[in-house]
């Protein structure tokens, strides 16, 4: 059995820093761009479609626990710099914010791979400042560019404690589409495993106007 993966950094001071940056003066907003959209695992009073500029959703982060193993790594999504990303912002009441952030750290920051950032998010009801989990291209968990054959191998073989990379990517694609968000890059990736994922005529959801 492979030894447990150790954190790259200590997540505790990163949580403390993020709490200080939040400041506690209002409700907490959290930006979801992948599994947080379809499995947030925290109570919230409101959610909105939102667009972030300067960052994009990418299936380019190695997963050796949740969607793969050290011997057969899988992939999960991250926010990488450049472009833009449409996702969902969730509003958490101020009284619950510290508890929700601690739970998010247990979920997203076990190995402290992500760089938490407070990003301006544009919504139909005005801008909000939301916590988002981003990834540096200098991180050892960043995959770099993978070719089609590598994605096919990962989609075929990689499975972790929460299931396969392929199921995770499909669930994210389907959830985005249900919210009117069409991610063409993700559709192209899934075509390596599924063939043609084009939606039948007349069933294509509208692209988000955000």
N, CA and C of each residue as an Amber inpcrd file, in Angstrom:
protein
   630
   0.8450000  -1.1930000   0.0000000   0.0000000   0.0000000   0.0000000
   0.8830000   1.2460000   0.0000000   0.5240000   2.2120000  -0.8320000
   1.3120000   3.4350000  -0.9190000   1.1580000   4.2630000   0.3500000
   2.2140000   4.9750000   0.7600000   2.1120000   5.8180000   1.9530000
   1.1460000   6.9670000   1.7120000   0.5340000   7.5060000   2.7820000
  -0.3990000   8.6180000   2.6000000   0.3100000   9.8440000   2.0420000
  -0.4180000  10.6150000   1.2340000   0.1470000  11.8250000   0.6670000
   0.1700000  12.9230000   1.7240000   1.3100000  13.5670000   1.8530000
   1.4600000  14.6230000   2.8370000   1.1520000  15.9750000   2.2040000
   0.6550000  16.9200000   3.0010000   0.3790000  18.2530000   2.4460000
   1.6420000  18.8920000   1.8850000   1.4770000  19.6070000   0.7750000
   2.5910000  20.3590000   0.2180000   2.9300000  21.5530000   1.0990000
   1.8980000  22.0930000   1.7490000   2.0410000  23.2300000   2.6620000
   1.1230000  22.9880000   3.8410000   1.2950000  23.7810000   4.8780000
   0.4140000  23.6880000   6.0320000  -0.8760000  24.4340000   5.7020000
  -2.0210000  23.7400000   5.6520000  -3.2580000  24.4340000   5.2760000
  -3.8040000  25.3630000   6.3510000  -3.4270000  25.1570000   7.6240000
  -4.0140000  25.9430000   8.7070000  -3.7340000  27.4480000   8.5680000
  -2.4840000  27.8800000   8.3550000  -2.2760000  29.3190000   8.1930000
  -2.9230000  29.8820000   6.9330000  -3.1230000  29.0500000   5.9180000
  -3.8000000  29.5110000   4.7070000  -5.2750000  29.7800000   4.9960000
  -5.8780000  28.9350000   5.8510000  -7.2580000  29.1810000   6.2700000
  -7.3340000  30.4540000   7.0990000  -6.4120000  30.6130000   8.0290000
  -6.4240000  31.8120000   8.8700000  -6.2670000  33.0760000   8.0250000
  -5.3920000  33.0230000   7.0230000  -5.1940000  34.1730000   6.1460000
  -6.4550000  34.4780000   5.3410000  -7.0990000  33.4420000   4.8380000
  -8.3240000  33.6480000   4.0580000  -9.4390000  34.2220000   4.9270000
  -9.5340000  33.7750000   6.1760000 -10.5250000  34.3420000   7.0950000
 -10.2460000  35.8230000   7.3520000  -8.9810000  36.1670000   7.5060000
  -8.6370000  37.5860000   7.7030000  -9.0110000  38.4010000   6.4660000
  -8.7350000  37.8490000   5.2850000  -9.0480000  38.5750000   4.0480000
 -10.5530000  38.7190000   3.8480000 -11.3190000  37.7230000   4.2840000
 -12.7740000  37.8380000   4.2290000 -13.2280000  38.9720000   5.1400000
 -12.7390000  39.0020000   6.3580000 -12.9600000  40.1260000   7.2480000
 -14.1720000  40.0340000   8.1430000 -15.1520000  39.1950000   7.8110000
 -16.3010000  39.0170000   8.6820000 -17.3000000  40.1430000   8.6890000
 -17.2130000  41.0500000   7.7140000 -18.1160000  42.2060000   7.7400000
 -19.4100000  41.9690000   6.9650000 -19.4840000  40.8600000   6.2670000
 -20.6850000  40.5470000   5.5000000 -20.7710000  39.0590000   5.2550000
 -21.7410000  38.6640000   4.4560000 -21.8910000  37.2540000   4.1280000
 -20.7000000  36.7670000   3.2950000 -20.5070000  35.4650000   3.3230000
 -19.4350000  34.8290000   2.5580000 -19.9820000  34.3770000   1.2110000
 -19.2150000  34.6360000   0.1440000 -19.5310000  34.1020000  -1.1770000
 -18.4470000  33.1030000  -1.5740000 -18.8580000  31.9960000  -2.1560000
 -17.9370000  30.9530000  -2.6070000 -18.1990000  30.7090000  -4.0870000
 -17.1320000  30.6840000  -4.8980000 -17.2650000  30.4390000  -6.3380000
 -17.0090000  28.9630000  -6.6270000 -18.0000000  28.3100000  -7.2440000
 -17.8590000  26.9220000  -7.6530000 -17.7550000  26.8210000  -9.1570000
 -16.8250000  26.0050000  -9.6330000 -16.6440000  25.8620000 -11.0810000
 -16.6850000  24.4080000 -11.5390000 -16.7510000  23.4560000 -10.5860000
 -16.8050000  22.0290000 -10.9500000 -17.6940000  21.3190000  -9.9350000
 -17.1300000  20.4480000  -9.0910000 -17.9790000  19.6370000  -8.2090000
 -18.7150000  20.4630000  -7.1630000 -18.2120000  21.6480000  -6.8220000
 -18.9610000  22.4840000  -5.8790000 -20.3230000  22.8740000  -6.4410000
 -20.4670000  22.8850000  -7.7680000 -21.7560000  23.2260000  -8.3600000
 -22.7670000  22.1080000  -8.1070000 -22.3420000  20.8520000  -8.2900000
 -23.3120000  19.7540000  -8.1620000 -23.2380000  19.0190000  -6.8240000
 -22.2380000  19.3740000  -5.9980000 -22.1480000  18.7550000  -4.6640000
 -21.5030000  19.7470000  -3.7070000 -22.2010000  20.8530000  -3.3810000
 -21.5500000  21.8680000  -2.5440000 -21.2750000  21.4070000  -1.1190000
 -22.1450000  20.6150000  -0.5310000 -21.9600000  20.0740000   0.8230000
 -21.9100000  21.1500000   1.9110000 -22.5250000  22.2850000   1.6570000
 -22.6940000  23.2770000   2.7180000 -23.9950000  24.0270000   2.4500000
 -24.6170000  24.4870000   3.5350000 -25.8680000  25.2300000   3.4070000
 -25.5840000  26.6350000   2.8990000 -26.4810000  27.1260000   2.0600000
 -26.3490000  28.4790000   1.5400000 -27.7440000  29.0490000   1.3290000
 -27.8320000  30.3510000   1.3440000 -29.1280000  31.0140000   1.2360000
 -29.4340000  31.4860000  -0.1760000 -28.4430000  31.4610000  -1.0580000
 -28.6390000  31.9600000  -2.4150000 -27.5370000  31.4020000  -3.3020000
 -27.8650000  31.1810000  -4.5730000 -26.8310000  30.8750000  -5.5500000
 -27.1580000  31.5940000  -6.8480000 -26.1090000  31.9770000  -7.5590000
 -26.2720000  32.7190000  -8.8110000 -25.2360000  32.2290000  -9.8150000
 -25.6070000  32.2670000 -11.0970000 -24.6000000  32.1060000 -12.1290000
 -23.6350000  33.2810000 -12.0540000 -22.3720000  33.0190000 -12.3080000
 -21.3700000  34.0780000 -12.1900000 -20.2370000  33.8310000 -13.1710000
 -19.6430000  34.9150000 -13.6320000 -18.4760000  34.8110000 -14.5100000
 -17.2800000  35.4750000 -13.8550000 -16.1590000  34.7760000 -13.9380000
 -14.8800000  35.2840000 -13.4510000 -13.9890000  35.5450000 -14.6630000
 -13.3820000  36.7100000 -14.7120000 -12.4510000  37.0330000 -15.7860000
 -11.0160000  36.8730000 -15.2900000 -10.1690000  36.3980000 -16.1770000
  -8.7670000  36.1970000 -15.8420000  -8.4320000  34.7890000 -15.3810000
  -9.4520000  33.9100000 -15.3320000  -9.2570000  32.5240000 -14.9000000
 -10.1730000  31.6270000 -15.7310000  -9.7390000  30.3840000 -15.9330000
 -10.5760000  29.4430000 -16.6820000 -10.5420000  28.0660000 -16.0310000
 -11.6200000  27.3120000 -16.2410000 -11.7640000  25.9450000 -15.7270000
 -10.9300000  25.0120000 -16.6120000 -10.1350000  24.1380000 -15.9780000
  -9.2960000  23.2200000 -16.7400000  -9.1340000  21.9040000 -15.9890000
  -9.2450000  20.8060000 -16.7110000  -9.0530000  19.4720000 -16.1340000
  -7.5650000  19.1400000 -16.2040000  -6.7800000  19.8620000 -15.3980000
  -5.3220000  19.7780000 -15.4960000  -4.6640000  19.7380000 -14.1220000
  -5.3150000  19.0790000 -13.1690000  -4.7130000  18.9130000 -11.8590000
  -4.7170000  17.4410000 -11.4930000  -3.5440000  16.9180000 -11.1460000
  -3.4430000  15.5120000 -10.7810000  -4.2270000  15.2220000  -9.5010000
  -4.9020000  14.0960000  -9.4750000  -5.6190000  13.6380000  -8.2860000
  -5.1300000  12.2400000  -7.9460000  -4.5130000  12.1130000  -6.7700000
  -3.9660000  10.8230000  -6.3420000  -4.7290000  10.2320000  -5.1570000
  -5.8520000  10.8750000  -4.8030000  -6.6910000  10.3770000  -3.7130000
  -8.1370000  10.2530000  -4.1870000  -8.7500000  11.3760000  -4.5570000
 -10.1920000  11.3870000  -4.8250000 -10.5710000  10.7130000  -6.1350000
  -9.8010000  10.9470000  -7.2000000 -10.1660000  10.4240000  -8.5180000
  -9.0430000   9.6180000  -9.1540000  -8.0990000   9.2180000  -8.3510000
  -7.0000000   8.3970000  -8.8290000  -6.2020000   7.8850000  -7.6480000
  -5.0810000   7.3000000  -7.9190000  -4.1840000   6.7820000  -6.8820000
  -2.7670000   7.2360000  -7.1940000  -1.8450000   7.1020000  -6.2420000
  -0.4490000   7.4400000  -6.5660000   0.0880000   6.6220000  -7.7380000
  -0.3760000   5.3700000  -7.8560000   0.1040000   4.5120000  -8.9430000
  -0.5700000   4.8300000 -10.2740000  -1.7970000   5.3170000 -10.2220000
  -2.5680000   5.6220000 -11.4350000  -3.3110000   6.9350000 -11.2210000
  -2.6210000   8.0570000 -11.3230000  -3.2520000   9.3440000 -11.0110000
  -4.4250000   9.6560000 -11.9340000  -5.4270000  10.2860000 -11.3380000
  -6.5360000  10.8070000 -12.1140000  -6.4330000  12.3130000 -12.2260000
  -7.5340000  12.9320000 -12.6010000  -7.5540000  14.3750000 -12.8140000
  -8.7550000  14.9930000 -12.1100000  -8.5840000  16.2350000 -11.6630000
  -9.6970000  17.0580000 -11.1990000  -9.5310000  18.4530000 -11.7880000
 -10.5930000  19.2290000 -11.6810000 -10.5650000  20.5780000 -12.2410000
  -9.8450000  21.5530000 -11.3160000  -9.3260000  22.5860000 -11.9370000
  -8.7440000  23.7100000 -11.2090000  -9.0460000  24.9740000 -11.9920000
  -8.9000000  26.1220000 -11.3360000  -8.9290000  27.4040000 -12.0270000
  -7.4980000  27.7910000 -12.3550000  -7.2150000  27.9310000 -13.6380000
  -5.9060000  28.3670000 -14.1050000  -6.0100000  29.7930000 -14.6390000
  -4.9360000  30.5420000 -14.5580000  -4.9580000  31.9200000 -15.0150000
  -5.1560000  31.9920000 -16.5230000  -5.8640000  33.0530000 -16.9450000
  -6.1270000  33.2820000 -18.3530000  -7.5700000  32.9770000 -18.7270000
  -8.1070000  33.7550000 -19.6420000  -9.4510000  33.4980000 -20.1460000
 -10.5260000  33.9170000 -19.1640000 -11.6290000  33.1700000 -19.1680000
 -12.7360000  33.4470000 -18.2620000 -13.4590000  32.1460000 -17.9620000
 -14.2950000  32.1880000 -16.9230000 -14.9800000  30.9790000 -16.4700000
 -16.3620000  31.3510000 -15.9500000 -17.3750000  30.6360000 -16.4300000
 -18.7170000  30.7750000 -15.8760000 -18.9910000  29.6140000 -14.9370000
 -19.4180000  29.9540000 -13.7340000 -19.7320000  28.9450000 -12.7290000
 -20.8760000  29.4320000 -11.8620000 -20.7810000  29.1370000 -10.5730000
 -21.8630000  29.4590000  -9.6350000 -21.2630000  30.0610000  -8.3680000
 -21.8930000  31.1260000  -7.8810000 -21.5100000  31.6470000  -6.5690000
 -22.6000000  31.2970000  -5.5620000 -22.1530000  30.9340000  -4.3650000
 -23.0440000  30.5440000  -3.2770000 -22.8890000  31.5420000  -2.1350000
 -24.0110000  31.9630000  -1.5810000 -23.9990000  32.9220000  -0.4790000
 -24.2050000  32.1890000   0.8410000 -23.2800000  32.3960000   1.7620000
 -23.3210000  31.7760000   3.0830000 -23.4970000  32.8840000   4.1210000
 -24.4810000  32.7650000   5.0030000 -24.6640000  33.8040000   6.0230000
 -23.4000000  34.0030000   6.8550000 -23.1740000  35.2440000   7.2440000
 -21.9600000  35.5820000   7.9810000 -21.7810000  34.7130000   9.2200000
 -22.8700000  34.4000000   9.9140000 -22.7500000  33.6250000  11.1550000
 -22.2210000  32.2050000  10.9100000 -22.4000000  31.7020000   9.6860000
 -21.9770000  30.3350000   9.3590000 -20.6700000  30.2930000   8.5890000
 -20.1240000  31.4500000   8.2520000 -19.0230000  31.4970000   7.3000000
 -17.7640000  30.7930000   7.8060000 -17.3830000  31.0260000   9.0480000
 -16.1490000  30.4100000   9.5530000 -16.2530000  28.8920000   9.5490000
 -17.4230000  28.3700000   9.9170000 -17.6150000  26.9210000   9.9130000
 -17.5790000  26.3720000   8.4940000 -18.2200000  27.0680000   7.5570000
 -18.2230000  26.6020000   6.1700000 -16.8160000  26.6380000   5.5890000
 -16.0510000  27.6680000   5.8910000 -14.6890000  27.7240000   5.3710000
 -13.8370000  26.5980000   5.9420000 -14.0140000  26.2900000   7.2110000
 -13.2690000  25.1680000   7.7960000 -13.6310000  23.8600000   7.0970000
 -14.9020000  23.6680000   6.7820000 -15.3250000  22.4550000   6.0830000
 -14.7910000  22.4300000   4.6550000 -14.7570000  23.5840000   3.9980000
 -14.1740000  23.6460000   2.6620000 -12.6970000  23.2820000   2.6830000
 -12.0100000  23.7030000   3.7370000 -10.5770000  23.3550000   3.8420000
 -10.3960000  21.8380000   3.9820000 -11.2740000  21.1970000   4.7400000
 -11.1880000  19.7390000   4.8840000 -11.4560000  19.0300000   3.5620000
 -12.2610000  19.6500000   2.7300000 -12.6030000  19.0490000   1.4330000
 -11.5880000  19.3790000   0.3450000 -11.2130000  20.6550000   0.2450000
 -10.4140000  21.1150000  -0.8920000  -8.9250000  21.2620000  -0.6010000
  -8.5660000  21.3800000   0.6860000  -7.1900000  21.7570000   1.0160000
  -6.4790000  20.7030000   1.8620000  -6.8490000  19.4360000   1.6910000
  -6.2040000  18.3700000   2.4710000  -4.7040000  18.3660000   2.2360000
  -4.3010000  18.5220000   0.9750000  -2.8650000  18.5660000   0.6630000
  -2.4020000  19.9830000   0.3380000  -3.2740000  20.9710000   0.5270000
  -2.9270000  22.3900000   0.3330000  -2.3630000  22.6620000  -1.0590000
  -2.9390000  22.0230000  -2.0540000  -2.4890000  22.2200000  -3.4300000
  -3.0060000  23.5410000  -3.9880000  -4.2600000  23.8410000  -3.7170000
  -4.8590000  25.0520000  -4.2840000  -4.3060000  26.3120000  -3.6300000
  -4.3890000  27.4070000  -4.3820000  -4.1460000  28.7450000  -3.8550000
  -5.5010000  29.4260000  -3.6980000  -6.0130000  29.5750000  -2.4690000
  -7.2990000  30.2710000  -2.2920000  -7.1570000  31.7450000  -2.6590000
  -8.1280000  32.2550000  -3.3960000  -8.1150000  33.6590000  -3.8060000
  -9.5260000  34.2270000  -3.6860000  -9.5760000  35.5310000  -3.4850000
 -10.8450000  36.2560000  -3.4770000 -10.9740000  36.9400000  -4.8260000
 -11.9220000  36.4650000  -5.6420000 -12.0320000  36.9190000  -7.0190000
 -13.3120000  37.7230000  -7.2220000 -13.2380000  38.7860000  -8.0210000
 -14.4570000  39.5170000  -8.3860000 -15.2700000  38.6880000  -9.3760000
 -16.5460000  38.4760000  -9.0670000 -17.4270000  37.6570000  -9.8900000
 -18.5900000  38.5190000 -10.3800000 -18.8490000  38.4550000 -11.6610000
 -19.9520000  39.2190000 -12.2360000 -21.2150000  38.3540000 -12.2760000
 -22.3050000  38.8650000 -11.7210000 -23.5880000  38.1620000 -11.7440000
 -24.6530000  39.0960000 -12.3080000 -25.8020000  38.5190000 -12.6420000
 -26.8960000  39.3210000 -13.1860000 -27.4190000  40.3360000 -12.1730000
 -27.1460000  40.1200000 -10.8920000 -27.6140000  41.0280000  -9.8370000
 -26.4730000  41.8530000  -9.2550000 -25.3910000  41.9650000 -10.0010000
 -24.2780000  42.7860000  -9.5680000 -23.0650000  41.9700000  -9.1700000
 -21.9120000  42.6320000  -8.9790000 -20.6750000  41.9310000  -8.6650000
 -20.6280000  41.4740000  -7.2060000 -19.9360000  40.3570000  -6.9800000
 -19.6470000  39.8920000  -5.6280000 -18.1830000  39.4690000  -5.5850000
 -17.6360000  39.4540000  -4.3900000 -16.2560000  39.0060000  -4.1720000
 -16.3280000  37.6310000  -3.5190000 -15.7880000  36.6250000  -4.1960000
 -15.9980000  35.2500000  -3.7530000 -14.6850000  34.5030000  -3.5820000
 -14.7010000  33.5630000  -2.6550000 -13.5690000  32.6700000  -2.4370000
 -13.5310000  31.6340000  -3.5540000 -12.3640000  31.4560000  -4.1530000
 -12.1910000  30.4670000  -5.2170000 -10.8770000  29.7340000  -4.9980000
 -10.8240000  28.4970000  -5.4740000  -9.6250000  27.6640000  -5.3190000
  -8.9240000  27.5740000  -6.6670000  -7.7680000  28.2290000  -6.7660000
  -7.0200000  28.3240000  -8.0110000  -5.7560000  27.4560000  -7.9290000
  -5.1430000  27.2430000  -9.0830000  -3.9420000  26.4200000  -9.1520000
  -2.8540000  27.1580000  -9.9050000  -1.6550000  27.1340000  -9.3660000
  -0.5020000  27.7140000 -10.0360000   0.0850000  26.7080000 -11.0250000
   0.5340000  27.1990000 -12.1600000   1.2290000  26.3280000 -13.1120000
   2.5840000  25.8710000 -12.5940000   3.0370000  26.4650000 -11.5120000
   4.2910000  26.0100000 -10.8860000   4.0570000  24.8570000  -9.9080000
   2.7900000  24.5480000  -9.6320000   2.4770000  23.4810000  -8.6830000
   2.8570000  22.1270000  -9.2680000   3.3930000  21.2160000  -8.4450000
   3.6570000  19.8610000  -8.9310000   2.3850000  19.1040000  -9.2960000
   1.2380000  19.6130000  -8.8850000  -0.0200000  18.9710000  -9.2380000
  -0.5750000  19.4470000 -10.5800000   0.0390000  20.4490000 -11.1810000
  -0.3860000  20.9060000 -12.5060000   0.1390000  19.9310000 -13.5510000
  -0.7330000  19.4910000 -14.4460000  -0.3490000  18.4500000 -15.4080000
   0.4400000  18.9770000 -16.5830000   0.3310000  20.2590000 -16.8730000
   0.8180000  20.7200000 -18.1660000  -0.1250000  20.2360000 -19.2570000
   0.3430000  20.3020000 -20.5070000  -0.4900000  19.8840000 -21.6350000
  -0.4580000  18.3650000 -21.7740000  -1.6370000  17.7550000 -21.8560000
  -1.7730000  16.3180000 -22.0670000  -2.3670000  16.0680000 -23.4440000
  -1.8920000  15.0230000 -24.1190000  -2.4530000  14.7260000 -25.4390000
  -3.6900000  13.8420000 -25.3070000  -4.3710000  13.6240000 -26.4240000
  -5.6280000  12.8760000 -26.4330000  -5.4420000  11.4610000 -25.9040000
  -4.3230000  10.8320000 -26.2560000  -4.0880000   9.4590000 -25.7980000
  -3.9720000   9.3940000 -24.2840000  -3.3620000  10.4090000 -23.6860000
  -3.2090000  10.4300000 -22.2290000  -4.5740000  10.6040000 -21.5570000
  -5.4040000  11.4930000 -22.1010000  -6.7450000  11.6440000 -21.5430000
  -7.5370000  10.3430000 -21.6740000  -7.4220000   9.6720000 -22.8140000
  -8.1430000   8.4100000 -22.9820000  -7.7050000   7.3950000 -21.9350000
  -6.4010000   7.3250000 -21.6770000  -5.8930000   6.3800000 -20.6830000
  -6.4120000   6.7220000 -19.2880000  -6.4060000   7.9880000 -18.9380000
  -6.8940000   8.4090000 -17.6190000  -8.3860000   8.1300000 -17.4910000
  -9.1620000   8.4820000 -18.5160000 -10.6010000   8.2270000 -18.4670000
 -10.9020000   6.7300000 -18.3630000 -10.0530000   5.9170000 -18.9220000
 -10.2640000   4.4720000 -18.8960000  -9.8620000   3.8460000 -17.5730000
  -8.7760000   4.3370000 -16.9580000  -8.1400000   3.5850000 -15.8740000
  -8.2000000   4.2240000 -14.4990000  -8.3100000   5.5360000 -14.4010000
  -8.0810000   6.2110000 -13.1170000  -9.3340000   6.2240000 -12.2530000
  -9.1750000   5.7610000 -10.9960000 -10.2790000   5.7010000 -10.0510000
  -9.7330000   5.9010000  -8.6420000 -10.4030000   6.7660000  -7.8510000
  -9.9850000   7.0160000  -6.4750000 -11.1140000   6.7550000  -5.5050000
 -11.0050000   7.3260000  -4.3100000 -11.9800000   7.0230000  -3.2510000
 -13.3670000   7.5460000  -3.5720000 -13.4790000   8.5520000  -4.4340000
 -14.7820000   9.0960000  -4.7970000 -15.2360000   8.6600000  -6.1890000
 -14.5010000   7.7480000  -6.8210000 -14.9070000   7.2710000  -8.1340000
 -13.9070000   7.6230000  -9.2110000 -14.3390000   7.4910000 -10.4600000
 -13.4280000   7.6510000 -11.5880000 -13.3180000   9.1030000 -12.0340000
 -12.2220000   9.4030000 -12.6870000 -12.0680000  10.7110000 -13.3140000
 -13.1470000  10.9340000 -14.3570000 -13.4620000   9.8900000 -15.1280000
 -14.4600000  10.0290000 -16.1870000 -15.8260000  10.3870000 -15.6220000
 -16.2610000   9.7040000 -14.5580000 -17.5570000  10.0360000 -13.9620000
 -17.5730000  11.4670000 -13.4330000 -16.4830000  11.8810000 -12.8110000
 -16.3660000  13.2400000 -12.2800000 -16.4820000  14.2680000 -13.4080000
 -15.7880000  14.0270000 -14.5120000 -15.8380000  14.9600000 -15.6310000
 -17.2280000  14.9860000 -16.2580000 -17.8530000  13.8180000 -16.3880000
 -19.2080000  13.7620000 -16.9540000 -20.2170000  14.4750000 -16.0480000
 -20.1130000  14.2470000 -14.7360000 -21.0420000  14.9060000 -13.8150000
 -20.8990000  16.4160000 -13.8950000 -19.6650000  16.8920000 -14.0090000
 -19.4460000  18.3290000 -14.1240000 -20.0220000  18.8520000 -15.4270000
 -19.7610000  18.1660000 -16.5250000 -20.2940000  18.5760000 -17.8260000
 -21.8200000  18.6450000 -17.7950000 -22.4490000  17.6020000 -17.2540000
 -23.9120000  17.5590000 -17.2080000 -24.4770000  18.6590000 -16.3090000
 -23.8210000  18.9050000 -15.1670000 -24.2900000  19.9450000 -14.2610000
 -24.1650000  21.3230000 -14.8970000 -23.0510000  21.5850000 -15.5450000
 -22.8880000  22.8650000 -16.2310000 -23.9740000  23.0560000 -17.2790000
 -24.2430000  22.0150000 -18.0380000 -25.2260000  22.1100000 -19.1060000
 -26.6280000  22.3640000 -18.5470000 -26.9440000  21.7280000 -17.4020000
 -28.2530000  21.9660000 -16.7930000 -28.4340000  23.4290000 -16.3870000
 -27.3250000  24.0930000 -16.0800000 -27.3870000  25.5040000 -15.6910000
 -27.2070000  26.4370000 -16.8820000 -27.2180000  25.8840000 -18.0950000
 -27.0790000  26.7170000 -19.2820000 -25.6570000  27.1270000 -19.5950000
 -24.6870000  26.4300000 -19.0350000 -23.2720000  26.7270000 -19.2740000
 -22.7150000  25.6360000 -20.1810000 -22.2380000  26.0070000 -21.3530000
 -21.6930000  25.0010000 -22.2600000 -20.1810000  25.1630000 -22.3360000
 -19.4680000  24.1820000 -21.8350000 -18.0100000  24.2000000 -21.7990000
 -17.4910000  23.3830000 -22.9870000 -17.1210000  24.0790000 -24.0610000
 -16.6960000  23.3910000 -25.2780000 -15.3850000  22.6310000 -25.0660000
 -14.4910000  23.1880000 -24.2620000 -13.2210000  22.5040000 -24.0190000
 -13.4540000  21.1740000 -23.3090000 -14.3420000  21.1640000 -22.3230000
 -14.6430000  19.9180000 -21.6210000 -15.3520000  18.9320000 -22.5450000
 -16.2280000  19.4190000 -23.3930000 -16.8960000  18.5320000 -24.3380000
 -15.8840000  17.8480000 -25.2500000 -14.8890000  18.6050000 -25.7060000
 -13.8610000  18.0020000 -26.5630000 -13.0860000  16.9330000 -25.8110000
 -12.7640000  17.1860000 -24.5420000 -12.0370000  16.1900000 -23.7630000
 -12.8570000  14.9180000 -23.5980000 -14.1350000  15.0790000 -23.2730000
 -14.9690000  13.9010000 -23.0660000 -15.1870000  13.1190000 -24.3540000
 -15.0410000  13.7770000 -25.4950000 -15.1910000  13.0520000 -26.7560000
 -14.1050000  11.9890000 -26.9190000 -12.9750000  12.1390000 -26.2290000
 -11.9300000  11.1120000 -26.2900000 -12.4180000   9.8040000 -25.6750000
 -13.3560000   9.9130000 -24.7200000 -13.8850000   8.7010000 -24.0870000
 -15.2380000   8.2980000 -24.6550000 -16.0580000   9.2790000 -25.0230000
 -17.4530000   9.0120000 -25.3520000 -17.7920000   9.0930000 -26.8240000
 -16.8220000   9.4350000 -27.6600000 -17.1910000   9.7110000 -29.0320000
 -17.8340000  11.0750000 -29.1070000 -18.8550000  11.2100000 -29.9210000
 -19.4790000  12.5090000 -30.1570000 -20.4970000  12.7940000 -29.0620000
 -20.2790000  13.8620000 -28.2810000 -21.1990000  14.2390000 -27.2070000
 -22.1540000  15.3540000 -27.6180000 -22.2660000  15.5970000 -28.9060000
 -23.1490000  16.6860000 -29.3180000 -24.5850000  16.4150000 -28.8720000
 -25.2570000  17.4680000 -28.4550000 -26.6400000  17.3530000 -28.0040000
 -27.5390000  17.2880000 -29.2270000 -28.6300000  16.5170000 -29.1290000
 -29.5440000  16.3900000 -30.2370000 -30.1090000  17.7540000 -30.6250000
 -30.4330000  17.9430000 -31.9270000 -30.9890000  19.2430000 -32.3640000
 -32.2100000  19.6190000 -31.5330000 -32.2600000  20.9010000 -31.1770000
 -33.3890000  21.3940000 -30.4110000 -33.2400000  21.2110000 -28.9090000
 -32.1880000  20.4890000 -28.4650000 -32.0180000  20.2520000 -27.0360000
 -30.8060000  20.9800000 -26.4770000 -30.1080000  21.7370000 -27.3330000
 -28.9250000  22.4750000 -26.8910000 -29.3450000  23.5860000 -25.9450000
 -28.8480000  23.6120000 -24.7030000 -29.2150000  24.6980000 -23.7910000
 -28.5660000  25.9960000 -24.2040000 -29.1510000  27.1240000 -23.8790000
 -28.5520000  28.4120000 -24.2340000 -27.2810000  28.6470000 -23.4380000
 -26.3470000  29.3380000 -24.0490000 -25.1490000  29.7260000 -23.3190000
 -25.4940000  30.8340000 -22.3520000 -24.8020000  30.8150000 -21.2260000
 -25.0760000  31.8400000 -20.2210000 -24.7250000  33.2080000 -20.7720000
 -25.5360000  34.1910000 -20.4560000 -25.2460000  35.5530000 -20.8880000
 -24.3980000  36.3080000 -19.8880000 -23.9950000  35.6400000 -18.8140000
 -23.2140000  36.3340000 -17.7850000 -21.7620000  36.4780000 -18.2120000
